[in-house]
Amino acid sequence: MNKVFEVKDSENKSLIIFYYRGNDSEKIFRIKRYIYNLTNFILNIIAMNYENKQADDISGYSEFLDEELEFIFHQETINVISGSYDFPQFVRAKIYLLRETIRPMISNTLNKKMKRNDPDWVKVSEMAREILKDLGKEQMTPSEFEKKENLSMDWL
């Protein structure tokens, strides 16, 4: 029988649902770890300096961010992982500000109205680097992060 771990917003609408089998304490810890790793992964994507010519393609990452943004930096999602992982209130506030700042930028990038060296992308890159620093995390490229952390959901 499948069990459900669901994150809902303040209006009781579902942000994301995980289905799992097995021991609740073990699986819920793993789900929270996955959300935490995904949060850090996305912060690393945003933190890349898009002025750098070697930086990965901004349009591809914008598509990915567009899919994940509704859930990943949401206040309720951060609240779910805050008990297990230290997200001080000032860091939460920075994450929420980053979410609101980047939302229109993603749309503009996908509609070809913004390029990777746009000053706004540079600004949010700096914001994300600051958040990673506040969390005591080292900035790395998304491919380095994927090698270090398991972002697959095979264990559910």
C-alpha positions as a LaTeX table, in Angstrom:
\begin{tabular}{lrrr}
\hline
Residue & $x$ (\AA) & $y$ (\AA) & $z$ (\AA) \\
\hline
Met1 & 0.00 & 0.00 & 0.00 \\
Asn2 & 1.36 & 3.42 & $-0.97$ \\
Lys3 & 1.65 & 6.13 & 1.64 \\
Val4 & 1.51 & 9.84 & 0.89 \\
Phe5 & 3.71 & 12.77 & 1.91 \\
Glu6 & 2.16 & 16.00 & 0.69 \\
Val7 & 3.19 & 19.65 & 0.91 \\
Lys8 & 0.25 & 22.05 & 0.76 \\
Asp9 & 0.09 & 25.82 & 0.55 \\
Ser10 & $-1.82$ & 28.09 & 2.94 \\
Glu11 & $-4.99$ & 27.61 & 0.88 \\
Asn12 & $-4.70$ & 23.82 & 1.29 \\
Lys13 & $-3.76$ & 23.34 & $-2.37$ \\
Ser14 & $-1.22$ & 20.64 & $-3.08$ \\
Leu15 & 2.27 & 21.85 & $-4.04$ \\
Ile16 & 3.79 & 18.39 & $-4.41$ \\
Ile17 & 2.92 & 14.83 & $-3.49$ \\
Phe18 & 5.36 & 12.00 & $-2.81$ \\
Tyr19 & 4.12 & 8.40 & $-2.76$ \\
Tyr20 & 6.21 & 5.91 & $-0.84$ \\
Arg21 & 6.22 & 2.50 & 0.80 \\
Gly22 & 7.92 & 1.39 & 3.95 \\
Asn23 & 8.99 & 2.92 & 7.23 \\
Asp24 & 7.54 & 6.43 & 7.68 \\
Ser25 & 10.44 & 7.91 & 9.62 \\
Glu26 & 13.02 & 6.63 & 7.14 \\
Lys27 & 11.12 & 7.57 & 3.98 \\
Ile28 & 9.96 & 10.99 & 5.23 \\
Phe29 & 13.56 & 11.81 & 6.18 \\
Arg30 & 14.64 & 10.83 & 2.65 \\
Ile31 & 11.87 & 12.93 & 1.09 \\
Lys32 & 12.95 & 15.95 & 3.14 \\
Arg33 & 16.57 & 15.29 & 2.17 \\
Tyr34 & 15.54 & 15.17 & $-1.49$ \\
Ile35 & 13.70 & 18.51 & $-1.16$ \\
Tyr36 & 16.71 & 20.00 & 0.65 \\
Asn37 & 19.10 & 18.78 & $-2.06$ \\
Leu38 & 16.81 & 20.04 & $-4.81$ \\
Thr39 & 16.65 & 23.44 & $-3.09$ \\
Asn40 & 20.45 & 23.61 & $-2.98$ \\
Phe41 & 20.70 & 22.39 & $-6.58$ \\
Ile42 & 18.42 & 25.17 & $-7.78$ \\
Leu43 & 20.30 & 27.75 & $-5.71$ \\
Asn44 & 23.50 & 26.58 & $-7.43$ \\
Ile45 & 21.88 & 26.92 & $-10.85$ \\
Ile46 & 20.80 & 30.46 & $-10.07$ \\
Ala47 & 24.17 & 31.30 & $-8.49$ \\
Met48 & 26.06 & 30.59 & $-11.71$ \\
Asn49 & 27.44 & 33.79 & $-13.11$ \\
Tyr50 & 25.67 & 34.14 & $-16.41$ \\
Glu51 & 28.16 & 36.77 & $-17.57$ \\
Asn52 & 30.64 & 33.91 & $-17.82$ \\
Lys53 & 30.79 & 32.62 & $-21.39$ \\
Gln54 & 31.41 & 29.06 & $-20.12$ \\
Ala55 & 28.18 & 29.11 & $-18.06$ \\
Asp56 & 25.57 & 26.63 & $-19.15$ \\
Asp57 & 22.69 & 27.78 & $-21.33$ \\
Ile58 & 20.33 & 30.07 & $-19.42$ \\
Ser59 & 17.29 & 29.14 & $-21.51$ \\
Gly60 & 17.55 & 25.46 & $-20.62$ \\
Tyr61 & 17.85 & 26.24 & $-16.94$ \\
Ser62 & 15.00 & 28.74 & $-17.18$ \\
Glu63 & 12.74 & 25.95 & $-18.44$ \\
Phe64 & 13.80 & 23.76 & $-15.50$ \\
Leu65 & 13.36 & 26.60 & $-13.00$ \\
Asp66 & 9.94 & 27.40 & $-14.43$ \\
Glu67 & 8.81 & 23.84 & $-13.69$ \\
Glu68 & 10.25 & 23.74 & $-10.16$ \\
Leu69 & 9.63 & 27.27 & $-8.89$ \\
Glu70 & 5.98 & 26.78 & $-7.92$ \\
Phe71 & 7.02 & 24.25 & $-5.33$ \\
Ile72 & 10.69 & 24.54 & $-4.46$ \\
Phe73 & 11.08 & 28.01 & $-2.92$ \\
His74 & 7.51 & 28.14 & $-1.62$ \\
Gln75 & 7.16 & 29.13 & 2.03 \\
Glu76 & 5.45 & 25.86 & 2.98 \\
Thr77 & 8.13 & 23.79 & 1.26 \\
Ile78 & 10.89 & 25.61 & 3.15 \\
Asn79 & 8.91 & 25.14 & 6.38 \\
Val80 & 8.77 & 21.38 & 5.77 \\
Ile81 & 12.56 & 21.05 & 5.60 \\
Ser82 & 13.42 & 23.72 & 8.17 \\
Gly83 & 12.97 & 21.37 & 11.11 \\
Ser84 & 15.51 & 18.92 & 9.75 \\
Tyr85 & 17.86 & 21.44 & 8.13 \\
Asp86 & 18.78 & 24.82 & 9.55 \\
Phe87 & 17.07 & 27.57 & 7.57 \\
Pro88 & 17.21 & 30.67 & 9.80 \\
Gln89 & 14.41 & 33.20 & 9.36 \\
Phe90 & 16.67 & 35.71 & 7.58 \\
Val91 & 17.66 & 33.02 & 5.04 \\
Arg92 & 14.01 & 32.12 & 4.49 \\
Ala93 & 13.25 & 35.79 & 3.81 \\
Lys94 & 16.07 & 35.91 & 1.24 \\
Ile95 & 14.77 & 32.75 & $-0.45$ \\
Tyr96 & 11.24 & 34.18 & $-0.70$ \\
Leu97 & 12.62 & 37.44 & $-2.12$ \\
Leu98 & 14.69 & 35.47 & $-4.65$ \\
Arg99 & 11.58 & 33.52 & $-5.68$ \\
Glu100 & 9.54 & 36.66 & $-6.28$ \\
Thr101 & 12.43 & 38.38 & $-8.08$ \\
Ile102 & 13.22 & 35.52 & $-10.41$ \\
Arg103 & 9.66 & 34.54 & $-11.38$ \\
Pro104 & 9.18 & 37.28 & $-14.05$ \\
Met105 & 12.79 & 36.87 & $-15.20$ \\
Ile106 & 12.22 & 33.23 & $-16.09$ \\
Ser107 & 9.22 & 34.16 & $-18.19$ \\
Asn108 & 11.17 & 36.94 & $-19.91$ \\
Thr109 & 14.08 & 34.59 & $-20.63$ \\
Leu110 & 11.81 & 31.92 & $-22.06$ \\
Asn111 & 10.20 & 34.58 & $-24.25$ \\
Lys112 & 13.68 & 35.66 & $-25.45$ \\
Lys113 & 13.35 & 39.09 & $-23.80$ \\
Met114 & 16.37 & 38.50 & $-21.52$ \\
Lys115 & 19.83 & 37.11 & $-22.23$ \\
Arg116 & 22.27 & 35.46 & $-19.87$ \\
Asn117 & 24.39 & 38.60 & $-19.34$ \\
Asp118 & 21.37 & 40.70 & $-18.38$ \\
Pro119 & 22.10 & 42.73 & $-15.21$ \\
Asp120 & 19.06 & 41.22 & $-13.47$ \\
Trp121 & 20.41 & 37.67 & $-13.92$ \\
Val122 & 23.73 & 38.83 & $-12.51$ \\
Lys123 & 21.88 & 40.34 & $-9.52$ \\
Val124 & 19.92 & 37.17 & $-8.73$ \\
Ser125 & 23.09 & 35.11 & $-9.17$ \\
Glu126 & 24.63 & 37.23 & $-6.43$ \\
Met127 & 21.52 & 36.75 & $-4.27$ \\
Ala128 & 21.72 & 32.97 & $-4.65$ \\
Arg129 & 25.46 & 32.93 & $-3.86$ \\
Glu130 & 24.74 & 34.92 & $-0.70$ \\
Ile131 & 22.03 & 32.45 & 0.36 \\
Leu132 & 24.37 & 29.49 & $-0.22$ \\
Lys133 & 27.01 & 31.25 & 1.87 \\
Asp134 & 24.44 & 31.93 & 4.63 \\
Leu135 & 23.59 & 28.22 & 4.63 \\
Gly136 & 27.28 & 27.32 & 4.85 \\
Lys137 & 27.21 & 25.70 & 1.42 \\
Glu138 & 29.95 & 25.78 & $-1.17$ \\
Gln139 & 28.88 & 26.95 & $-4.61$ \\
Met140 & 29.36 & 24.37 & $-7.34$ \\
Thr141 & 28.16 & 23.87 & $-10.87$ \\
Pro142 & 24.94 & 21.90 & $-11.32$ \\
Ser143 & 26.86 & 19.00 & $-12.88$ \\
Glu144 & 29.24 & 18.90 & $-9.88$ \\
Phe145 & 26.25 & 18.96 & $-7.56$ \\
Glu146 & 24.56 & 16.08 & $-9.40$ \\
Lys147 & 27.74 & 14.00 & $-9.05$ \\
Lys148 & 27.93 & 14.74 & $-5.31$ \\
Glu149 & 24.26 & 14.42 & $-4.33$ \\
Asn150 & 21.74 & 11.86 & $-5.49$ \\
Leu151 & 18.74 & 13.69 & $-6.92$ \\
Ser152 & 17.02 & 10.60 & $-8.28$ \\
Met153 & 13.77 & 9.44 & $-6.75$ \\
Asp154 & 14.43 & 5.73 & $-7.28$ \\
Trp155 & 14.33 & 5.08 & $-3.55$ \\
Leu156 & 10.62 & 5.99 & $-3.18$ \\
\hline
\end{tabular}
